[in-house]
Amino acid sequence: MKKSLIYIVTVIFLIGCGSNGKEGTTIDVANYYPTKNIVKSFYMITDSGDNSQYDEDISIDRGVIIVKVDDIIKRTININDNEILQKDSDDNLTKTMKRYIKAGAILYTLPKSKVIKDIKFEDTILGHKSIESTTTCRLEGILDKLDNYDIKYSGDILKFKCIENKKIITEIKENLPEYIDLHDGEEKSDYDISYFYMKKDIGLIAKIDDDCIVEDKGGSTRVDDTSLKCKERRYTHTFYLQ
């Protein structure tokens, strides 16, 4: 296990893949979830070095897939005739996913959501920022291997691409001290692309999120994964330790 972890930490960027020729066929996504009770170990690495390993305890109860981490329910998955409902406890979101799709088709779209967060300095609230985001995930391809990593993945694998488009508007209080570098009405947009991979009868095997950080003329930074000129690159990669 230690040897495998050392190998994973050396990996930073792209996943290699091969097509298995199923792009024209309709895929039953339900076949890419665990078929029996299982404990899956994952290893997460980040650019900041804040790496961690955790276990998902997956059980199936009367057709409902329950995922626990440290005895806390993280996700519940209900597989219905034409859709898959996944409820995530961390953000209390329910994803309604299509069960039968072809390569290129949308798996799910999260409706526009709005979150308002306080901007604080120590215990003082300086203002708030509103965050509006939409997320769309689609099946990008059907693979038979992921082989650019020291831990190899092979078999029947689905590759999903997710795009989160986020708009952030800052509103601050009046008469703030001059040393507070905030601007009322400041607006920026993030465009974040990430990927996840599911293996038949196993479920999730990898999540890849590489971020390109760009700087606007005003000096503020944002995520734009379509840009070729990055001020900084950040990443979070999560792997199933098979």
Buried (B, 14 or more C-beta within 10 A) or exposed (E): EEEBBEEBBEBEEEBEBEEBEBBEEEBEBBBBBBEEEBEBBBBBBBBEEEEEEEEBBBBBEEEEBBBBBEEEEBBBBEBEEEBBBBBEBEEEEEBBBBBEBEBEEEBBBBEEEEEEEEBEEEEEEBBBBBBBBBBBBBBBBBBBBBBEBBBEBEBBBBBBBBBBBBBBBBBBBEEBEEEEEBEEEBEBBBBBBBBBBBBBBBBBBBBBBBBBBBEEEEEBEBBBBEEEEBEEEBBBBBBBBE
